[in-house]
């Protein structure tokens, strides 16, 4: 039976009450949880940390511009099937000639089509009760990809190609499915209707401190205060791509390698700016906005 106990985060992951409730409802109803929000807000980390804390099996499908349901569910290896069919013909010919040695198909049997089906993350997750399935950044996939998932999400079953084998699960055994989106494109309404929905708001300063404390518990308050002050200033000046939570945490990983005084100096001079700023236009804007920072510091980690 799927784990439907209420989960509100771990030592490594801060899960706010609304997100925890949405995740709990999704698992209780055997429905996917669709999480939207800007990059770097912890969408992907939720299923990863949940699986780690529950010590359950995790399956991941990173969506992309060429994503297909075949890749996601299962793929029939036509090349291997054709080659084995040819081997069987050759073996029959060798047998007619009285030759005892045979060519090997690796134990596969062309009469058993399932021998040629490579299971994808979806088929594996549906075959593994109490597992976790992540479809990451589904908004990067072609529009037909989420549409093609409607039947599977509604009926909790996949029909494997060629072999016709059905892999299905019950509401109780449905894997915990998390789907993330950065909203690069709007998802089909029918697809959203089959999911529990949650939008992650960008953390305010108070919540951000809690997140930082989970990842960098030994960093001094002075360093945290100074780095967060710069971080939120950068987010307020209208950059093309504002720095995210992940980038603040990475910046602190760099900053904390110095003594407190050195670290404060690094923060004030925006040393390691390449961990926060990701485009040339934004870099130039920051350089204009914070004109006192040394030119050397801007390229440290870029």
Secondary structure, 3 states (H helix, E strand, C coil): CCCCCCCCECCCCECCHHHHHHHHHHHHHCCEEEEECCCCCCHHHHHHHHHHHHCCCEEEEECCCCCCHHHHHEEECHHHHHHHHHHHHHHHHHHHCCCCCCCCCCCCCCCCHHHHEEECHHHHHHCCCCCEEEEECHHHCCHHHHHHCHHHHHHCEEECCCCCCEEECCCCCCCEEEEEECCCCCCCHHHHCCEEEEECCCCCHHHHHHHHHHHCCCCCHHHHHHHHHHHHHHHHCCCCCCCCHHHHHHHHHHHCCCCHHHHHHHHHCCCCHHHCCCCHHHHHHHHHHCCCCCHHHHCCCC
